[in-house]
């Protein structure tokens, strides 16, 4: 038969640190928002650099789109 003894702190009723949980979740959301902005800016800059030509113009577009996205947030 299976043994159903408590295996860890969750089963024994350990108190949860909700303030730390909320702080971690807020940091995760912030990193996700800025990560999406950077990925989107990178894709736009790569497409612009491919169709227009030159890596420098793509870099300028990347910086501009990233700054615009950060200002919108």
C-alpha positions in Angstrom: 0.0 0.0 0.0 1.0 3.6 -0.5 2.4 5.5 2.4 0.7 8.9 2.8 2.9 10.7 5.3 3.6 14.4 4.8 6.6 14.8 2.6 7.5 18.5 2.9 6.7 21.9 4.3 3.6 22.4 2.2 1.8 19.4 3.7 2.8 20.4 7.2 1.2 23.8 6.9 4.3 26.1 6.7 3.3 29.8 6.4 3.6 31.3 2.9 5.6 34.5 2.3 3.0 36.3 0.2 4.9 39.6 0.0 7.9 37.8 -1.5 5.6 35.9 -4.0 4.0 39.2 -5.1 7.5 40.9 -5.5 8.8 38.0 -7.6 5.7 37.9 -9.8 5.9 41.7 -10.4 9.6 41.3 -11.4 8.6 38.4 -13.7 5.9 40.6 -15.4 8.3 43.5 -15.8 11.0 41.2 -17.4 8.4 39.7 -19.7 7.1 43.1 -20.9 10.6 44.4 -21.6 11.7 41.1 -23.2 8.7 41.3 -25.6 9.7 44.9 -26.5 13.3 43.9 -27.2 12.3 40.8 -29.3 9.8 42.9 -31.3 12.4 45.6 -31.9 15.0 43.1 -32.9 12.6 41.5 -35.5 11.6 44.9 -36.9 15.3 46.0 -37.1 16.3 42.8 -38.8 13.6 43.2 -41.4 14.5 46.8 -41.9 18.1 46.0 -42.3 17.4 43.2 -44.7 15.1 45.2 -47.0 16.9 48.6 -46.8 20.4 47.2 -46.5 23.1 47.8 -44.0 23.5 46.8 -40.4 23.8 50.4 -39.2 20.3 51.4 -40.3 19.0 48.3 -38.6 20.8 49.3 -35.4 19.3 52.8 -35.5 15.8 51.3 -36.0 16.4 48.8 -33.1 17.4 51.6 -30.7 14.5 53.8 -31.8 11.8 51.0 -31.5 13.2 49.9 -28.1 13.2 53.5 -26.8 9.7 54.1 -28.1 8.4 50.8 -26.5 10.0 51.7 -23.2 8.4 55.1 -23.2 5.0 53.7 -24.0 5.2 51.4 -21.0 
